[in-house]
Amino acid sequence: MTVLPDDGLSLAAEFPDATHEQWQRLVEGVLRKSGKDVSGPAAEETLSTALEDGLSTRPLYTARDTAPDAGYPGFAPFVRGATAAGSAAAGWDVRQRHATADPAGTNETVLADLENGVTSLWLGVGPGTLPVSGIARALQGVYLDLAPVALDAGSEVGPAARELFRLYEERGVPKDAARGTLGADPLGHEARTGERLDPVDVVELARLCGREYPNLRALTVDALPYHEAGGSAGQELGASLATAVAYLRELTGAGLSVEAACAQLEFRYAATADQFLTIAKLRAARRLWARVAEVCGAPDAGAQRQHAVTSPVMMSRRDPWVNMLRTTVACLGAGVGGADSVTVLPFDHSLGLPDAFARRIARNTSTILLEESHLARVIDPAGGSWYVERLTDELAHAGWEFFQEIERAGGQAAALRSGLIGERLAATWAKRSEKLAKRREPITGVSEFPNLTERPVERVASPAGAAGGLPRVRRDEAYEVLRSRSDEHLASTGARPRVFLAALGPAAAHTARASFASNLFRAGGIEAVHDPATVDATTAADAFKASGATVACLCSSDALYEEQAAEVAEALKSAGARRVFLAGRPAESAESAAVDAYVFAGCDAVSVLSSTLDHMGVA
């Protein structure tokens, strides 16, 4: 027996290192058992997951997956964080949004948030939200030297900023104690509304902040309009970079130094439930901005200030409780990715104005991750991960490529007005919509595992969002149309549209496909009736008539389809079924003239469900 030296590092030292090729051969064996005869890199490629921007996630990353040196936290290229201490000192800034038109009501929720863990305020000001004259009432009782304020005032940024300055002076807040951002973002406003703003006021605000308010930033580079229009992570990065460069040109052209201009910018990004993509996106954003600052001759000014907001696109209206899970994962990604401020949208955000419980859960999401999970105790916890470092590098290149395309088109303003940005985002969303329709990107509670009996969550309607610019999309929008049709049918008839599941043979033969079909049809608001548990050619007609359904779906194994499908389908048609489906692919099942369509994993669920509702006569 070999005796290993007691050096404290002997664990598994007697085993030889496994090679990448050995792992690939094991993968080949597993794939061969599933009927896929591939070898070498092709085997690994089979297990890869395609992402947007032409990227993909591979099943295994090793030291061979190199990426540029990420440097140290607080030093260029700032990939690992804008400050040397990261969020380890006090955690990230917990910033919650307030966007109601009632100053007194806003004040009530503002004080409740600040008393229960929120550390800064994000105020919507302007049409549909807080009037400029209501800012003082909304901030009554708020210690403005302790709670930073971020304004989101659109075209009213000038009056809103002057009102905030007046409050600082009236309440005796020292100018160096005023913190936050005035939120001036003319290009972001144009992307939202199509309305062009004169940048003169923005330049004056930047000069004033640089001269008198050292801890107050004048401009926000908001990437949410591009994310909410269906853009990819790379497009979000590229558009934000082009916007920031446009502001940099405007400010330096007005006499500010590069360092002073950079100090006036705060960047806002979306955090999604894909935690690794969120982590990599925020790290890539810092690297890209550091590169711009370096090219402009001010490498030390490239530390990007980041505000991450949980994605409105991912929030569902049906089964909104699942949004708590989505926002928790998104918040985790934002925190690990190094965001300076994080806003967790309430789980009922898509339904209207949040109630007190939803606001509490939103702010407690950050509190739990910070105080109980100690997520901020480690600086850049994802740093050194081969996967994260490689994904950061790939996203940085994708963002830079889109940024260059915008610059070649004349810059952000020209690319917006020519329609180039809108076209690129629409093309990306079209591809993603296809994945959503085919449930390749499932939405829990909507396209997967919907609950038709769940009581709807009702909220007071939110103010109408700005219109006229880029569209705002949601992952659940196609399914929401289907479910709304079902709701209207329920309201007018007292019952939802129904599909009869004609299960053939024993449970072992039909359970898997019956469950699949039930789940599929419920995604369109169609109630699945599976009673009796099994039917045949002699009982199918009576069972169908008793179900109250107008369409039917055969569910069983391929073997039983060959024996019984044609006869049972004919019986269902003779009993009045307007349409007969078969759960399974056509190539795997016995063909029958009485079978109208097939449903299977990867089929276009939205198209199938829409046409089914049409055949049912659901308006």
Phi, psi and omega per residue, in radians:
M1 nan 2.399 3.138
T2 -1.453 2.265 3.097
V3 -1.731 2.085 -3.101
L4 -1.508 2.591 3.115
P5 -1.141 2.517 -3.126
D6 -1.502 1.302 -3.123
D7 -1.853 0.131 3.131
G8 1.383 -0.009 -3.094
L9 -2.200 0.509 -3.011
S10 -1.612 -0.049 -3.094
L11 -1.053 2.091 3.123
A12 1.113 0.214 -3.110
A13 -1.179 -0.369 -3.129
E14 -1.383 -0.136 3.128
F15 -1.632 2.419 3.120
P16 -1.221 2.646 3.101
D17 -1.155 2.372 3.063
A18 -1.394 2.512 -3.129
T19 -1.734 2.833 3.100
H20 -1.091 -0.638 -3.127
E21 -1.160 -0.647 3.096
Q22 -1.108 -0.726 3.115
W23 -1.102 -0.734 3.133
Q24 -1.057 -0.686 3.138
R25 -1.144 -0.651 3.067
L26 -1.122 -0.685 3.099
V27 -1.102 -0.732 3.127
E28 -1.002 -0.715 -3.124
G29 -1.131 -0.736 3.135
V30 -1.140 -0.765 -3.126
L31 -1.158 -0.606 -3.141
R32 -1.107 -0.619 3.116
K33 -1.173 -0.424 3.126
S34 -1.641 0.133 3.060
G35 1.609 0.166 3.128
K36 -1.899 1.913 -3.089
D37 -1.674 1.476 3.131
V38 -2.247 2.762 -3.103
S39 -2.517 2.832 3.087
G40 1.108 -2.496 -3.132
P41 -1.020 -0.496 3.141
A42 -1.119 -0.590 3.116
A43 -1.144 -0.727 3.117
E44 -1.177 -0.669 -3.141
E45 -1.109 -0.564 3.133
T46 -1.076 -0.546 -3.113
L47 -1.624 0.044 3.139
S48 -1.371 2.688 3.121
T49 -1.992 2.158 -3.128
A50 -1.292 2.341 3.052
L51 -1.956 3.048 3.036
E52 -1.281 3.003 -3.126
D53 1.177 0.321 3.140
G54 1.302 0.227 -3.123
L55 -1.654 2.895 3.067
S56 -2.584 2.663 3.087
T57 -1.806 2.104 -3.131
R58 -1.521 2.789 -3.088
P59 -1.298 -0.319 -3.081
L60 -2.524 2.323 3.057
Y61 -2.128 2.443 -3.126
T62 -2.333 -3.075 3.129
A63 -1.105 -0.257 3.103
R64 -1.269 -0.325 -3.131
D65 -1.486 1.443 -3.030
T66 -1.386 2.726 3.059
A67 -2.558 2.759 3.124
P68 -1.020 2.661 3.139
D69 -1.014 2.176 -3.108
A70 -1.384 -0.139 3.130
G71 1.280 -2.720 -3.113
Y72 -2.028 2.672 3.089
P73 -1.022 2.334 3.108
G74 1.531 -0.007 3.142
F75 -2.245 2.613 3.123
A76 -0.938 2.431 0.146
P77 -1.528 0.308 3.018
F78 1.099 0.319 3.108
V79 -1.036 -0.646 -3.044
R80 -1.579 0.093 3.087
G81 2.414 2.618 -3.104
A82 -1.362 -0.373 3.124
T83 -2.190 2.713 -3.083
A84 -1.142 -0.531 -3.098
A85 -1.610 -0.069 -3.104
G86 0.983 -2.433 3.095
S87 -1.748 0.212 -3.001
A88 -1.154 -0.479 -3.070
A89 -1.194 -0.885 -3.058
A90 -2.388 0.110 -3.072
G91 1.432 3.036 3.135
W92 -1.333 2.797 3.082
D93 -1.247 2.137 3.140
V94 -1.570 1.826 -3.027
R95 -1.971 2.105 3.132
Q96 -1.934 2.562 -3.051
R97 -1.608 2.481 3.073
H98 -2.283 2.072 -3.024
A99 -2.448 0.897 3.056
T100 -1.973 2.823 -3.098
A101 -1.555 -0.050 -3.071
D102 -1.702 1.881 -3.107
P103 -1.048 -0.714 -3.120
A104 -1.180 -0.766 3.105
G105 -1.126 -0.675 3.098
T106 -1.089 -0.745 3.127
N107 -1.045 -0.708 3.135
E108 -1.083 -0.806 -3.134
T109 -1.270 -0.569 3.092
V110 -1.067 -0.863 -3.120
L111 -1.141 -0.672 3.113
A112 -1.110 -0.728 3.128
D113 -1.112 -0.820 -3.091
L114 -1.148 -0.569 3.125
E115 -1.301 -0.248 -3.016
N116 -2.207 0.596 2.940
G117 2.020 -0.294 3.113
V118 -1.272 2.456 -3.081
T119 -2.006 -0.175 3.038
S120 -2.660 2.838 -3.024
L121 -2.058 2.433 3.085
W122 -2.053 1.871 -3.024
L123 -1.831 2.145 2.990
G124 -1.425 2.218 -3.105
V125 -2.253 2.358 3.120
G126 2.222 -2.937 -3.091
P127 -0.922 2.256 3.123
G128 1.464 -0.286 3.124
T129 -2.134 -2.661 -3.017
L130 -1.172 2.237 3.038
P131 -1.249 2.670 3.135
V132 -0.982 -0.681 -3.135
S133 -1.162 -0.250 -3.119
G134 -1.704 0.001 -3.102
I135 -1.085 -0.766 -3.114
A136 -1.064 -0.756 3.141
R137 -1.169 -0.675 -3.131
A138 -1.142 -0.534 -3.103
L139 -1.769 0.256 3.112
Q140 -1.105 2.281 3.142
G141 1.463 0.009 -3.140
V142 -1.612 2.264 3.072
Y143 -1.399 1.740 -3.021
L144 -1.234 -0.247 3.060
D145 -1.476 -0.171 3.129
L146 -1.931 -0.555 -3.078
A147 -1.891 1.865 3.087
P148 -1.078 2.573 3.127
V149 -2.083 2.269 3.046
A150 -1.984 2.045 3.132
L151 -1.529 2.588 3.022
D152 -2.348 1.454 -2.924
A153 -1.950 -0.026 3.091
G154 0.978 -2.160 -3.089
S155 -1.292 -0.211 -3.126
E156 -1.774 0.413 -3.079
V157 -1.103 -0.639 3.138
G158 -1.086 -0.996 3.102
P159 -1.045 -0.673 -3.133
A160 -1.135 -0.733 3.130
A161 -1.128 -0.735 -3.141
R162 -1.136 -0.614 3.087
E163 -1.172 -0.661 3.110
L164 -1.172 -0.725 3.085
F165 -1.055 -0.701 3.128
R166 -1.077 -0.705 3.122
L167 -1.153 -0.705 3.099
Y168 -1.000 -0.791 -3.097
E169 -1.208 -0.758 -3.104
E170 -1.098 -0.630 -3.083
R171 -1.680 0.140 3.051
G172 1.201 0.553 3.124
V173 -1.403 2.106 3.095
P174 -1.018 2.512 -3.058
K175 -1.095 -0.546 3.127
D176 -1.401 -0.110 3.098
A177 -1.662 -0.222 3.105
A178 -1.286 2.167 -3.103
R179 -2.317 2.747 3.131
G180 2.225 -2.638 3.137
T181 -2.570 2.509 3.102
L182 -1.387 -0.282 2.998
G183 1.335 0.319 3.104
A184 -1.122 2.193 -3.090
D185 -2.686 1.244 -3.061
P186 -1.035 -0.670 3.135
L187 -1.263 -0.627 3.059
G188 -1.133 -0.681 3.097
H189 -1.127 -0.706 3.116
E190 -1.142 -0.676 3.102
A191 -1.094 -0.629 -3.134
R192 -1.303 -0.741 -2.920
T193 -2.052 -0.310 -3.028
G194 1.426 -0.016 -3.116
E195 -1.561 2.249 3.133
R196 -1.546 2.390 3.134
L197 -2.012 2.567 3.090
D198 -1.324 2.172 -3.105
P199 -1.332 -0.009 -3.081
V200 -1.048 -0.800 -3.138
D201 -1.076 -0.633 -3.133
V202 -1.118 -0.773 3.126
V203 -1.065 -0.746 -3.130
E204 -1.135 -0.679 3.092
L205 -1.116 -0.714 3.128
A206 -1.108 -0.734 3.113
R207 -1.093 -0.763 -3.127
L208 -1.103 -0.790 3.134
C209 -1.114 -0.756 -3.138
G210 -1.121 -0.551 -3.071
R211 -1.496 -0.650 -2.983
E212 -2.142 -0.434 -3.082
Y213 -2.108 1.480 -2.995
P214 -1.126 -0.382 -3.098
N215 -1.912 0.265 3.126
L216 -2.017 2.231 3.136
R217 -1.752 2.512 -3.067
A218 -1.546 -0.596 -2.975
L219 -2.033 2.594 3.004
T220 -2.110 2.259 3.027
V221 -1.697 1.684 -3.018
D222 -1.644 1.997 3.119
A223 -1.573 -0.074 -3.107
L224 -1.059 -0.652 3.117
P225 -0.995 -0.563 -3.109
Y226 -1.428 -0.635 3.039
H227 -1.140 -0.774 -3.088
E228 -1.271 -0.246 3.057
A229 -1.560 0.075 3.079
G230 1.766 0.182 -3.104
G231 -1.233 2.742 3.087
S232 -1.439 3.037 3.107
A233 -1.087 -0.726 3.122
G234 -1.127 -0.696 3.122
Q235 -1.204 -0.640 3.073
E236 -1.070 -0.763 3.115
L237 -1.137 -0.810 -3.105
G238 -1.105 -0.746 -3.133
A239 -1.169 -0.678 3.135
S240 -1.180 -0.666 3.137
L241 -1.150 -0.752 3.121
A242 -1.120 -0.662 3.098
T243 -1.124 -0.806 -3.125
A244 -1.105 -0.699 3.117
V245 -1.135 -0.671 3.089
A246 -1.075 -0.744 3.106
Y247 -1.168 -0.661 3.133
L248 -1.081 -0.741 3.110
R249 -1.118 -0.729 -3.121
E250 -1.106 -0.783 -3.074
L251 -1.252 -0.778 3.129
T252 -1.193 -0.563 3.076
G253 -1.150 -0.410 3.123
A254 -1.593 0.075 3.040
G255 1.919 -0.109 3.111
L256 -1.335 2.593 3.041
S257 -1.282 2.856 3.109
V258 -1.043 -0.728 -3.137
E259 -1.097 -0.776 -3.134
A260 -1.169 -0.658 3.132
A261 -1.154 -0.790 3.130
C262 -1.060 -0.603 -3.105
A263 -1.204 -0.228 -3.116
Q264 -1.634 0.030 -3.043
L265 -1.878 2.351 2.918
E266 -2.132 2.434 -3.074
F267 -1.882 2.423 -3.138
R268 -2.104 2.226 -3.119
Y269 -2.252 2.786 3.082
A270 -1.532 2.457 3.026
A271 -1.943 2.177 -3.074
T272 -1.904 3.093 3.137
A273 -1.341 -0.052 2.955
D274 -1.526 1.599 -2.972
Q275 -1.104 -0.646 -3.111
F276 -1.236 -0.644 3.093
L277 -1.154 -0.669 3.099
T278 -1.135 -0.802 3.120
I279 -1.022 -0.859 -3.092
A280 -1.158 -0.633 -3.111
K281 -1.127 -0.779 -3.126
L282 -1.172 -0.661 3.107
R283 -1.181 -0.722 3.124
A284 -1.140 -0.652 3.139
A285 -1.062 -0.719 3.128
R286 -1.171 -0.688 3.128
R287 -1.112 -0.742 -3.114
L288 -1.135 -0.785 -3.130
W289 -1.180 -0.607 3.071
A290 -1.078 -0.630 3.108
R291 -1.164 -0.711 3.100
V292 -1.086 -0.813 3.139
A293 -1.074 -0.664 3.127
E294 -1.119 -0.791 3.138
V295 -1.118 -0.570 3.131
C296 -1.397 0.013 3.076
G297 1.514 0.261 3.138
A298 -2.335 1.141 -3.048
P299 -1.040 -0.529 -3.108
D300 -1.340 -0.168 -3.132
A301 -1.644 0.109 -3.026
G302 -1.555 0.276 3.111
A303 -1.370 1.921 -3.038
Q304 -1.421 2.299 3.029
R305 -1.562 2.153 -3.000
Q306 -2.082 2.387 3.015
H307 -2.099 2.043 -3.139
A308 -1.809 2.396 -3.136
V309 -2.188 2.278 3.124
T310 -1.064 2.396 -2.939
S311 -1.077 2.175 3.007
P312 -1.227 -0.441 -3.098
V313 -1.111 -0.619 -3.053
M314 -1.439 -0.189 -3.060
M315 -1.313 2.307 -3.126
S316 -1.783 2.649 3.098
R317 -1.570 -0.551 3.066
R318 -1.550 2.489 -3.112
D319 0.862 0.940 -3.023
P320 -1.122 -0.247 3.139
W321 -1.075 -0.493 3.111
V322 -1.114 -0.401 3.118
N323 -1.056 -0.450 3.087
M324 -1.072 -0.697 3.122
L325 -1.208 -0.744 -3.128
R326 -1.068 -0.809 -3.091
T327 -1.238 -0.510 3.083
T328 -1.134 -0.802 3.128
V329 -1.150 -0.697 3.131
A330 -1.127 -0.722 3.112
C331 -1.114 -0.722 3.076
L332 -1.018 -0.815 3.135
G333 -1.078 -0.703 3.136
A334 -1.145 -0.750 -3.136
G335 -1.155 -0.825 3.122
V336 -1.139 -0.576 3.136
G337 -1.274 -0.184 3.039
G338 1.704 0.336 3.107
A339 -1.094 2.445 3.126
D340 -1.364 -0.656 3.106
S341 -2.244 2.508 -3.129
V342 -2.318 2.250 3.029
T343 -1.945 2.106 3.047
V344 -1.716 2.003 3.114
L345 -1.228 2.442 3.114
P346 -1.029 2.641 -3.054
F347 -1.113 -0.373 3.137
D348 -1.727 0.333 -3.086
H349 -0.966 -0.673 -3.086
S350 -1.319 -0.209 -3.056
L351 -1.720 -0.298 -3.110
G352 2.569 -2.681 -3.129
L353 -1.267 2.306 -3.081
P354 -1.210 2.607 3.050
D355 -1.580 3.132 -3.061
A356 -1.095 -0.662 -3.140
F357 -1.132 -0.758 -3.134
A358 -1.116 -0.710 3.113
R359 -1.134 -0.673 3.139
R360 -1.110 -0.811 3.128
I361 -1.080 -0.686 -3.119
A362 -1.080 -0.853 -3.109
R363 -1.271 -0.546 3.132
N364 -1.252 -0.341 3.092
T365 -1.036 -0.837 3.090
S366 -1.154 -0.712 -3.107
T367 -1.045 -0.764 -3.132
I368 -1.146 -0.758 -3.128
L369 -1.160 -0.567 -3.128
L370 -1.464 -0.842 -2.992
E371 -1.538 -0.536 -3.100
E372 -1.807 -0.671 3.125
S373 -1.590 -0.159 3.104
H374 0.935 0.715 -3.021
L375 -1.167 -0.445 -3.100
A376 -1.657 0.075 -3.096
R377 -1.288 -0.298 -3.132
V378 -2.022 2.326 3.105
I379 -1.388 2.211 3.134
D380 0.820 1.121 -3.093
P381 -1.088 -0.375 3.126
A382 -1.514 -0.173 -3.112
G383 -1.080 2.398 -3.135
G384 1.639 -0.267 3.053
S385 -1.197 2.164 -3.118
W386 -1.017 -0.688 -3.133
Y387 -1.136 -0.880 -3.079
V388 -1.146 -0.729 -3.133
E389 -1.123 -0.714 3.139
R390 -1.200 -0.737 3.132
L391 -1.142 -0.666 3.076
T392 -1.022 -0.805 -3.136
D393 -1.119 -0.768 -3.120
E394 -1.147 -0.704 3.112
L395 -1.176 -0.653 3.100
A396 -1.056 -0.741 3.114
H397 -1.162 -0.703 3.124
A398 -1.124 -0.744 3.109
G399 -1.129 -0.719 3.136
W400 -1.139 -0.660 3.127
E401 -1.108 -0.759 3.122
F402 -1.209 -0.656 3.071
F403 -1.019 -0.781 3.133
Q404 -1.128 -0.652 3.101
E405 -1.095 -0.715 3.111
I406 -1.143 -0.736 3.134
E407 -1.112 -0.684 3.110
R408 -1.138 -0.466 3.123
A409 -1.446 0.013 3.103
G410 1.907 0.096 3.135
G411 1.832 3.061 -3.020
Q412 -1.069 -0.800 -3.109
A413 -1.082 -0.801 -3.129
A414 -1.147 -0.693 -3.130
A415 -1.184 -0.582 3.067
L416 -1.179 -0.824 -3.039
R417 -1.281 -0.464 3.110
S418 -1.400 -0.244 -3.111
G419 1.593 -0.009 -3.101
L420 -1.059 -0.831 -3.110
I421 -1.123 -0.781 3.118
G422 -1.028 -0.716 3.138
E423 -1.144 -0.740 -3.123
R424 -1.155 -0.738 -3.141
L425 -1.168 -0.702 3.139
A426 -1.108 -0.677 3.127
A427 -1.132 -0.700 3.106
T428 -1.135 -0.745 -3.118
W429 -1.185 -0.595 3.120
A430 -1.075 -0.725 3.122
K431 -1.169 -0.701 -3.134
R432 -1.220 -0.630 3.117
S433 -1.071 -0.610 3.102
E434 -1.132 -0.713 3.093
K435 -1.140 -0.685 3.118
L436 -1.153 -0.723 -3.131
A437 -1.122 -0.612 -3.136
K438 -1.565 0.057 3.132
R439 1.059 0.454 2.975
R440 -1.262 -0.436 2.973
E441 -2.038 1.603 -3.038
P442 -1.269 2.625 3.058
I443 -2.083 1.846 -3.092
T444 -1.070 2.275 -3.125
G445 1.539 -0.140 -3.121
V446 -2.158 -1.235 3.105
S447 -1.595 -0.275 3.062
E448 -2.247 2.329 3.073
F449 0.982 0.794 3.076
P450 -1.248 2.603 -3.141
N451 -2.028 1.787 -3.070
L452 -1.273 -0.301 -3.102
T453 -1.657 -0.028 -3.098
E454 -1.202 2.406 3.118
R455 -1.243 2.252 -3.099
P456 -1.156 2.547 3.074
V457 -1.554 2.178 -3.081
E458 -1.969 2.412 3.130
R459 -2.396 2.793 3.017
V460 -1.148 2.348 -3.067
A461 -1.062 2.466 3.059
S462 -1.341 2.743 3.041
P463 -1.020 2.550 3.132
A464 -1.059 2.320 3.129
G465 -1.264 2.851 3.120
A466 -1.094 2.502 -3.126
A467 -2.304 2.916 3.097
G468 1.919 -0.245 3.133
G469 -1.942 -2.355 3.114
L470 -1.161 2.603 3.131
P471 -1.253 2.891 3.002
R472 -2.028 2.194 -3.072
V473 -1.978 2.846 3.054
R474 -2.401 2.570 3.126
R475 -1.093 -0.544 -3.014
D476 -1.614 0.083 -2.926
E477 -1.090 -0.714 -3.118
A478 -1.153 -0.697 3.132
Y479 -1.287 -0.517 3.117
E480 -1.131 -0.635 3.087
V481 -1.083 -0.753 -3.140
L482 -1.147 -0.773 -3.116
R483 -1.168 -0.578 3.110
S484 -1.163 -0.656 3.079
R485 -1.086 -0.727 3.116
S486 -1.131 -0.704 3.135
D487 -1.090 -0.733 3.139
E488 -1.144 -0.655 3.099
H489 -1.130 -0.731 3.107
L490 -1.079 -0.746 -3.110
A491 -1.160 -0.597 -3.064
S492 -1.537 -0.469 -3.062
T493 -2.020 -0.290 -3.107
G494 1.544 0.011 3.134
A495 -2.589 2.653 3.072
R496 -1.424 2.740 3.022
P497 -1.061 2.548 -3.026
R498 -2.205 2.617 2.996
V499 -2.142 2.368 3.120
F500 -1.617 2.178 3.096
L501 -1.580 1.868 3.126
A502 -1.565 1.594 -3.099
A503 -1.509 2.279 -3.101
L504 -1.863 2.378 3.040
G505 1.398 -2.959 -3.091
P506 -1.234 2.920 -3.106
A507 -0.999 -0.672 -3.123
A508 -1.057 -0.490 -3.101
A509 -1.479 -0.556 -2.999
H510 -1.992 -0.219 -3.004
T511 -1.018 -0.827 -3.081
A512 -1.037 -0.848 -3.092
R513 -1.324 -0.510 3.069
A514 -1.171 -0.705 3.099
S515 -1.131 -0.732 3.112
F516 -1.066 -0.842 -3.099
A517 -1.128 -0.723 3.127
S518 -1.053 -0.792 3.136
N519 -1.100 -0.747 -3.130
L520 -1.086 -0.894 -3.067
F521 -1.199 -0.595 3.102
R522 -1.119 -0.491 3.104
A523 -1.070 -0.399 3.085
G524 -1.773 0.207 3.136
G525 1.377 0.315 -3.115
I526 -1.763 2.078 -3.114
E527 -1.301 2.270 3.136
A528 -1.637 2.205 3.123
V529 -1.862 1.991 -3.134
H530 -2.060 1.258 -3.108
D531 -2.664 2.061 0.133
P532 -1.318 3.010 -3.069
A533 -1.097 -0.542 3.138
T534 -2.572 2.591 3.127
V535 -2.343 2.946 3.000
D536 -2.440 -2.968 -3.058
A537 -1.092 -0.481 -3.084
T538 -1.500 -0.392 -3.074
T539 -1.934 -0.206 -3.023
A540 -1.091 -0.739 -3.068
A541 -1.101 -0.840 -3.124
D542 -1.135 -0.704 3.141
A543 -1.131 -0.679 3.132
F544 -1.135 -0.788 3.139
K545 -1.076 -0.646 -3.118
A546 -1.287 -0.355 -3.062
S547 -1.297 -0.425 -3.064
G548 1.378 0.189 -3.139
A549 -1.540 2.824 3.074
T550 -1.997 -0.227 3.064
V551 -2.295 2.865 -3.104
A552 -2.423 2.796 3.112
C553 -2.418 2.171 3.091
L554 -1.367 2.373 -3.126
C555 -2.370 2.075 3.078
S556 -3.074 -2.915 3.111
S557 -1.511 2.857 3.121
D558 -1.062 -0.648 -3.118
A559 -1.107 -0.785 3.136
L560 -1.261 -0.500 3.047
Y561 -1.044 -0.770 -3.125
E562 -1.066 -0.602 -3.084
E563 -1.461 -0.660 -2.923
Q564 -2.177 -0.319 -2.950
A565 -1.001 -0.829 -3.071
A566 -1.067 -0.788 -3.087
E567 -1.192 -0.728 -3.137
V568 -1.196 -0.683 3.118
A569 -1.077 -0.717 3.102
E570 -1.102 -0.694 3.134
A571 -1.137 -0.684 3.123
L572 -1.157 -0.714 3.121
K573 -1.117 -0.726 -3.139
S574 -1.177 -0.396 3.124
A575 -1.504 -0.017 3.061
G576 1.905 0.130 3.120
A577 -1.115 2.138 -3.137
R578 -1.279 -0.424 -3.122
R579 -2.696 2.406 3.119
V580 -2.113 2.123 3.085
F581 -1.748 2.845 3.004
L582 -2.321 2.217 -3.140
A583 -1.399 1.798 -3.091
G584 2.610 2.835 3.131
R585 -1.386 2.569 -3.130
P586 -0.983 -0.673 -3.094
A587 -1.214 -0.351 -3.079
E588 -1.690 -0.055 -2.994
S589 -2.266 2.812 3.111
A590 -1.221 2.266 3.110
E591 -1.253 2.501 3.095
S592 -2.603 2.405 3.138
A593 -1.158 -0.410 -3.122
A594 -1.432 -0.216 3.095
V595 -1.539 2.098 -3.057
D596 -1.516 -0.573 -3.069
A597 -2.776 2.887 -3.105
Y598 -2.142 2.479 3.059
V599 -2.110 2.370 -3.065
F600 -2.767 2.891 3.125
A601 -1.063 2.166 -3.122
G602 1.724 -0.089 3.077
C603 -1.260 2.830 3.121
D604 -1.338 1.614 -3.042
A605 -1.097 -0.693 -3.114
V606 -1.101 -0.758 3.126
S607 -1.137 -0.767 -3.139
V608 -1.075 -0.817 -3.078
L609 -1.210 -0.681 3.120
S610 -1.107 -0.791 3.139
S611 -1.191 -0.568 3.109
T612 -1.130 -0.783 3.088
L613 -1.079 -0.628 3.083
D614 -1.067 -0.819 -3.134
H615 -1.145 -0.484 3.119
M616 -1.376 -0.171 -3.111
G617 1.408 0.379 3.124
V618 -1.487 2.023 -3.047
A619 -1.189 nan nan
